[in-house]
Amino acid sequence: MEIAAVIFLFIAMLTGALLLPHVLQGKPLTQMLVKVHTLTFALALVSLILFAIITDKPEKQLDTIVVLLVTILVGGYLYMGHKRNGAIRKWLAIVYQALGMGGLIWLLIFVLN
C-alpha cells in the first residue's frame, strides 16, 4: 500500500509539473490534467491514511500525511483563487510544486528505510 501511495503521489507530482508551465505563462489550465492531478493525489493520501491505520508503526506515515495536508491547503487556496477570479499567484504555484516534491521525497525516504 505504501508503494501504491508513492506511485500515485509521483503521478500527481508529474501532472502538477505539467500544469506549472501553464500557470507561469498565464495560459488556461487543462481541466483533464487538473482532474488527474486531484484524483491521483487523493488516492495517494487515502492509501497513506489506510496504511497508517493498519501498520504497526503509524508515526512513519503521520509525518508524510502532515506534509501532504499542508500541500492540500495550498492547493485548495490556489484552486479557489482560480475559480473566483481566474488568477493564480505564480509564486504560490511554485511553492505548491515544491511542497508536492518535498512530500514525495519525504515518503520515499520512509519507503526506503
MDTraj code that builds the backbone (N, CA, C; nanometers):
import mdtraj as md
import numpy as np

residues = "MET GLU ILE ALA ALA VAL ILE PHE LEU PHE ILE ALA MET LEU THR GLY ALA LEU LEU LEU PRO HIS VAL LEU GLN GLY LYS PRO LEU THR GLN MET LEU VAL LYS VAL HIS THR LEU THR PHE ALA LEU ALA LEU VAL SER LEU ILE LEU PHE ALA ILE ILE THR ASP LYS PRO GLU LYS GLN LEU ASP THR ILE VAL VAL LEU LEU VAL THR ILE LEU VAL GLY GLY TYR LEU TYR MET GLY HIS LYS ARG ASN GLY ALA ILE ARG LYS TRP LEU ALA ILE VAL TYR GLN ALA LEU GLY MET GLY GLY LEU ILE TRP LEU LEU ILE PHE VAL LEU ASN".split()
xyz = np.array([
    [0.0833, -0.1191, 0.0000],
    [0.0000, 0.0000, 0.0000],
    [0.0879, 0.1257, 0.0000],
    [0.2018, 0.1159, 0.0655],
    [0.2941, 0.2287, 0.0671],
    [0.3511, 0.2547, -0.0726],
    [0.3756, 0.1472, -0.1445],
    [0.4259, 0.1603, -0.2813],
    [0.3187, 0.2246, -0.3699],
    [0.1937, 0.1877, -0.3501],
    [0.0847, 0.2490, -0.4273],
    [0.0775, 0.3986, -0.3990],
    [0.0972, 0.4369, -0.2740],
    [0.0956, 0.5790, -0.2389],
    [0.2090, 0.6526, -0.3086],
    [0.3257, 0.5904, -0.3164],
    [0.4396, 0.6524, -0.3849],
    [0.4085, 0.6694, -0.5338],
    [0.3512, 0.5674, -0.5937],
    [0.3185, 0.5741, -0.7367],
    [0.2147, 0.6822, -0.7627],
    [0.1076, 0.6839, -0.6842],
    [0.0035, 0.7853, -0.7024],
    [0.0584, 0.9259, -0.6790],
    [0.1410, 0.9415, -0.5769],
    [0.1968, 1.0733, -0.5482],
    [0.2938, 1.1165, -0.6580],
    [0.3665, 1.0213, -0.7141],
    [0.4571, 1.0537, -0.8245],
    [0.3784, 1.1003, -0.9471],
    [0.2680, 1.0315, -0.9784],
    [0.1838, 1.0720, -1.0913],
    [0.1232, 1.2093, -1.0655],
    [0.0795, 1.2335, -0.9412],
    [0.0238, 1.3654, -0.9066],
    [0.1292, 1.4742, -0.9209],
    [0.2512, 1.4443, -0.8792],
    [0.3582, 1.5429, -0.8910],
    [0.3923, 1.5704, -1.0372],
    [0.3913, 1.4660, -1.1199],
    [0.4195, 1.4848, -1.2625],
    [0.3107, 1.5675, -1.3307],
    [0.1854, 1.5388, -1.3013],
    [0.0782, 1.6176, -1.3631],
    [0.0804, 1.7609, -1.3112],
    [0.1180, 1.7789, -1.1857],
    [0.1345, 1.9144, -1.1333],
    [0.2482, 1.9869, -1.2027],
    [0.3552, 1.9130, -1.2328],
    [0.4673, 1.9733, -1.3059],
    [0.4270, 2.0090, -1.4490],
    [0.3347, 1.9337, -1.5064],
    [0.2838, 1.9678, -1.6394],
    [0.1910, 2.0892, -1.6357],
    [0.1249, 2.1100, -1.5231],
    [0.0359, 2.2256, -1.5086],
    [0.1123, 2.3537, -1.4771],
    [0.2278, 2.3411, -1.4137],
    [0.3028, 2.4592, -1.3704],
    [0.3403, 2.5533, -1.4850],
    [0.3875, 2.5048, -1.6004],
    [0.4174, 2.5988, -1.7096],
    [0.2942, 2.6771, -1.7573],
    [0.1778, 2.6134, -1.7527],
    [0.0547, 2.6849, -1.7898],
    [0.0316, 2.8027, -1.6962],
    [0.0533, 2.7795, -1.5668],
    [0.0330, 2.8854, -1.4671],
    [0.1358, 2.9958, -1.4863],
    [0.2614, 2.9584, -1.5041],
    [0.3676, 3.0582, -1.5158],
    [0.3576, 3.1413, -1.6431],
    [0.3020, 3.0835, -1.7480],
    [0.2869, 3.1564, -1.8736],
    [0.1507, 3.2242, -1.8856],
    [0.0632, 3.2054, -1.7869],
    [-0.0675, 3.2682, -1.7897],
    [-0.1656, 3.2027, -1.8852],
    [-0.1397, 3.0807, -1.9248],
    [-0.2289, 3.0067, -2.0146],
    [-0.3396, 2.9407, -1.9331],
    [-0.4521, 2.9095, -1.9966],
    [-0.5590, 2.8386, -1.9240],
    [-0.5152, 2.6965, -1.8890],
    [-0.5640, 2.6484, -1.7765],
    [-0.5286, 2.5147, -1.7305],
    [-0.6074, 2.4094, -1.8064],
    [-0.5434, 2.2975, -1.8327],
    [-0.6103, 2.1843, -1.8949],
    [-0.6898, 2.1111, -1.7866],
    [-0.8210, 2.1094, -1.8022],
    [-0.9059, 2.0517, -1.6982],
    [-0.8818, 1.9026, -1.6786],
    [-0.8463, 1.8317, -1.7836],
    [-0.8171, 1.6895, -1.7705],
    [-0.6955, 1.6678, -1.6807],
    [-0.5913, 1.7490, -1.6975],
    [-0.4732, 1.7371, -1.6112],
    [-0.5068, 1.7728, -1.4674],
    [-0.5905, 1.8727, -1.4476],
    [-0.6313, 1.9108, -1.3122],
    [-0.7051, 1.7954, -1.2457],
    [-0.7936, 1.7293, -1.3199],
    [-0.8692, 1.6167, -1.2635],
    [-0.7780, 1.4987, -1.2329],
    [-0.6846, 1.4674, -1.3226],
    [-0.5903, 1.3572, -1.2978],
    [-0.5034, 1.3900, -1.1766],
    [-0.4584, 1.5148, -1.1680],
    [-0.3760, 1.5580, -1.0553],
    [-0.4517, 1.5413, -0.9231],
    [-0.5749, 1.5883, -0.9202],
    [-0.6547, 1.5806, -0.7983],
    [-0.6854, 1.4363, -0.7607],
    [-0.7233, 1.3553, -0.8583],
    [-0.7583, 1.2163, -0.8312],
    [-0.6385, 1.1367, -0.7805],
    [-0.5248, 1.1497, -0.8453],
    [-0.4085, 1.0720, -0.8028],
    [-0.3572, 1.1187, -0.6663],
    [-0.3657, 1.2490, -0.6403],
    [-0.3255, 1.2983, -0.5080],
    [-0.4187, 1.2441, -0.4003],
    [-0.5491, 1.2428, -0.4288],
    [-0.6458, 1.1901, -0.3317],
    [-0.6223, 1.0412, -0.3074],
    [-0.5948, 0.9652, -0.4126],
    [-0.5670, 0.8224, -0.3958],
    [-0.4405, 0.8003, -0.3133],
    [-0.3385, 0.8810, -0.3355],
    [-0.2152, 0.8697, -0.2573],
    [-0.2422, 0.8985, -0.1101],
    [-0.3184, 1.0029, -0.0823],
    [-0.3473, 1.0380, 0.0559],
    [-0.4313, 0.9309, 0.1247],
    [-0.5322, 0.8790, 0.0555],
    [-0.6167, 0.7742, 0.1137],
    [-0.5351, 0.6483, 0.1409],
    [-0.4498, 0.6102, 0.0472],
    [-0.3694, 0.4895, 0.0701],
    [-0.2707, 0.5094, 0.1844],
    [-0.2167, 0.6302, 0.2000],
    [-0.1275, 0.6561, 0.3140],
    [-0.2030, 0.6506, 0.4460],
    [-0.3219, 0.7075, 0.4487],
    [-0.4017, 0.7044, 0.5716],
    [-0.4397, 0.5613, 0.6073],
    [-0.4822, 0.4842, 0.5075],
    [-0.5160, 0.3438, 0.5344],
    [-0.3941, 0.2655, 0.5822],
    [-0.2793, 0.2898, 0.5206],
    [-0.1587, 0.2203, 0.5632],
    [-0.1187, 0.2607, 0.7045],
    [-0.1370, 0.3888, 0.7389],
    [-0.1058, 0.4337, 0.8750],
    [-0.1974, 0.3674, 0.9770],
    [-0.3203, 0.3384, 0.9374],
    [-0.4147, 0.2741, 1.0289],
    [-0.3803, 0.1279, 1.0488],
    [-0.3419, 0.0570, 0.9421],
    [-0.3215, -0.0876, 0.9534],
    [-0.1793, -0.1275, 0.9912],
    [-0.0846, -0.0363, 0.9854],
    [0.0540, -0.0717, 1.0160],
    [0.0799, -0.0645, 1.1664],
    [0.1883, -0.1273, 1.2078],
    [0.2233, -0.1237, 1.3489],
    [0.3084, -0.0017, 1.3848],
    [0.3530, 0.0747, 1.2841],
    [0.4301, 0.1966, 1.3078],
    [0.3684, 0.3139, 1.2315],
    [0.2554, 0.3658, 1.2804],
    [0.1875, 0.4723, 1.2053],
    [0.2621, 0.6055, 1.2077],
    [0.3561, 0.6231, 1.3009],
    [0.4260, 0.7514, 1.3090],
    [0.5082, 0.7796, 1.1836],
    [0.5494, 0.6750, 1.1134],
    [0.6242, 0.6952, 0.9897],
    [0.5372, 0.7636, 0.8837],
    [0.4102, 0.7251, 0.8764],
    [0.3212, 0.7825, 0.7767],
    [0.2589, 0.9136, 0.8223],
    [0.2473, 0.9347, 0.9521],
    [0.1829, 1.0559, 1.0021],
    [0.2607, 1.1813, 0.9624],
    [0.3927, 1.1729, 0.9635],
    [0.4734, 1.2881, 0.9203],
    [0.4458, 1.3223, 0.7743],
    [0.4403, 1.2201, 0.6912],
    [0.4126, 1.2428, 0.5491],
    [0.2716, 1.2963, 0.5297],
    [0.1762, 1.2451, 0.6058],
    [0.0375, 1.2921, 0.5955],
    [0.0289, 1.4397, 0.6332],
    [0.1041, 1.4822, 0.7342],
    [0.1031, 1.6239, 0.7727],
    [0.1587, 1.7110, 0.6598],
    [0.2684, 1.6675, 0.5976],
    [0.3251, 1.7428, 0.4856],
    [0.2238, 1.7509, 0.3713],
    [0.1560, 1.6412, 0.3432],
    [0.0580, 1.6407, 0.2349],
    [-0.0649, 1.7238, 0.2695],
    [-0.1036, 1.7292, 0.3955],
    [-0.2170, 1.8135, 0.4344],
    [-0.1846, 1.9619, 0.4158],
    [-0.0617, 2.0010, 0.4458],
    [-0.0207, 2.1397, 0.4191],
    [-0.0260, 2.1665, 0.2694],
    [0.0165, 2.0685, 0.1907],
    [0.0104, 2.0818, 0.0451],
    [-0.1339, 2.0948, -0.0018],
    [-0.2241, 2.0196, 0.0590],
    [-0.3655, 2.0287, 0.0239],
    [-0.4188, 2.1688, 0.0520],
    [-0.3801, 2.2270, 0.1642],
    [-0.4262, 2.3625, 0.1967],
    [-0.3798, 2.4632, 0.0913],
    [-0.2540, 2.4555, 0.0514],
    [-0.2022, 2.5472, -0.0503],
    [-0.2711, 2.5216, -0.1847],
    [-0.2869, 2.3941, -0.2212],
    [-0.3529, 2.3605, -0.3472],
    [-0.4991, 2.4037, -0.3483],
    [-0.5669, 2.3871, -0.2358],
    [-0.7057, 2.4328, -0.2259],
    [-0.7168, 2.5835, -0.2397],
    [-0.6228, 2.6548, -0.1791],
    [-0.6216, 2.8004, -0.1917],
    [-0.5987, 2.8425, -0.3366],
    [-0.5063, 2.7743, -0.4045],
    [-0.4821, 2.8033, -0.5459],
    [-0.6067, 2.7757, -0.6294],
    [-0.6717, 2.6636, -0.6038],
    [-0.7895, 2.6258, -0.6812],
    [-0.9045, 2.7233, -0.6582],
    [-0.9266, 2.7613, -0.5327],
    [-1.0360, 2.8542, -0.5035],
    [-1.0085, 2.9918, -0.5634],
    [-0.8849, 3.0366, -0.5607],
    [-0.8495, 3.1637, -0.6235],
    [-0.8700, 3.1591, -0.7734],
    [-0.8387, 3.0457, -0.8334],
    [-0.8591, 3.0287, -0.9774],
    [-1.0081, 3.0287, -1.0112],
    [-1.0888, 2.9649, -0.9280],
    [-1.2329, 2.9595, -0.9529],
    [-1.2981, 3.0968, -0.9350],
    [-1.2500, 3.1741, -0.8364],
    [-1.3106, 3.3046, -0.8092],
    [-1.2808, 3.4071, -0.9174],
    [-1.1529, 3.4283, -0.9435],
    [-1.1200, 3.5355, -1.0382],
    [-1.0283, 3.4908, -1.1529],
    [-0.9955, 3.3648, -1.1585],
    [-0.9157, 3.3140, -1.2687],
    [-0.7667, 3.3381, -1.2568],
    [-0.7250, 3.4170, -1.1568],
    [-0.5827, 3.4469, -1.1409],
    [-0.5197, 3.3516, -1.0393],
    [-0.4028, 3.3036, -1.0744],
    [-0.3273, 3.2172, -0.9837],
    [-0.1954, 3.2867, -0.9555],
    [-0.1622, 3.2985, -0.8290],
    [-0.0342, 3.3595, -0.7927],
    [0.0783, 3.2650, -0.8330],
    [0.1680, 3.3150, -0.9121],
    [0.2741, 3.2314, -0.9678],
    [0.3692, 3.1818, -0.8598],
    [0.4035, 3.2676, -0.7643],
    [0.4959, 3.2253, -0.6589],
    [0.4330, 3.1167, -0.5731],
    [0.3003, 3.1236, -0.5537],
    [0.2331, 3.0227, -0.4730],
    [0.2255, 2.8894, -0.5475],
    [0.2133, 2.8956, -0.6799],
    [0.2150, 2.7729, -0.7593],
    [0.3513, 2.7049, -0.7508],
    [0.4565, 2.7842, -0.7480],
    [0.5912, 2.7277, -0.7339],
    [0.6090, 2.6657, -0.5950],
    [0.5594, 2.7331, -0.4926],
    [0.5650, 2.6781, -0.3561],
    [0.4860, 2.5481, -0.3486],
    [0.3705, 2.5461, -0.4133],
    [0.2868, 2.4261, -0.4144],
    [0.3606, 2.3089, -0.4797],
    [0.4253, 2.3348, -0.5916],
    [0.5014, 2.2295, -0.6589],
    [0.6169, 2.1819, -0.5703],
    [0.6836, 2.2742, -0.5039],
    [0.7944, 2.2368, -0.4145],
    [0.7438, 2.1539, -0.2966],
    [0.6281, 2.1893, -0.2418],
    [0.5701, 2.1101, -0.1323],
    [0.5351, 1.9694, -0.1792],
    [0.4807, 1.9584, -0.2986],
    [0.4482, 1.8267, -0.3526],
    [0.5719, 1.7410, -0.3719],
    [0.6771, 1.8003, -0.4267],
    [0.8013, 1.7256, -0.4435],
    [0.8622, 1.6902, -0.3077],
    [0.8527, 1.7821, -0.2132],
    [0.9031, 1.7537, -0.0793],
    [0.8280, 1.6399, -0.0130],
    [0.6973, 1.6374, -0.0302],
    [0.6178, 1.5269, 0.0246],
    [0.6547, 1.3939, -0.0378],
    [0.6785, 1.3950, -0.1680],
    [0.7189, 1.2715, -0.2365],
    [0.8556, 1.2252, -0.1876],
    [0.9494, 1.3159, -0.1754],
    [1.0827, 1.2797, -0.1262],
    [1.0755, 1.2279, 0.0168],
    [0.9943, 1.2955, 0.0994],
    [0.9759, 1.2516, 0.2384],
    [0.9213, 1.1101, 0.2431],
    [0.8219, 1.0825, 0.1599],
    [0.7632, 0.9485, 0.1558],
    [0.8635, 0.8461, 0.1052],
    [0.9417, 0.8814, 0.0043],
    [1.0431, 0.7889, -0.0482],
    [1.1473, 0.7551, 0.0582],
    [1.1845, 0.8518, 0.1399],
    [1.2810, 0.8241, 0.2467],
    [1.2258, 0.7192, 0.3422],
    [1.0968, 0.7300, 0.3747],
    [1.0365, 0.6308, 0.4641],
    [1.0177, 0.4959, 0.3974],
    [0.9905, 0.4947, 0.2688],
    [0.9731, 0.3675, 0.1982],
    [1.1057, 0.2944, 0.1876],
    [1.2138, 0.3689, 0.1648],
    [1.3451, 0.3051, 0.1511],
    [1.4039, 0.2619, 0.2845],
    [1.3531, 0.3116, 0.3933],
    [1.4031, 0.2692, 0.5260],
    [1.3306, 0.1495, 0.5768],
])
top = md.Topology()
chain = top.add_chain()
for i, resn in enumerate(residues, 1):
    res = top.add_residue(resn, chain, resSeq=i)
    for name in ("N", "CA", "C"):
        top.add_atom(name, md.element.get_by_symbol(name[0]), res)
traj = md.Trajectory(xyz[None], top)
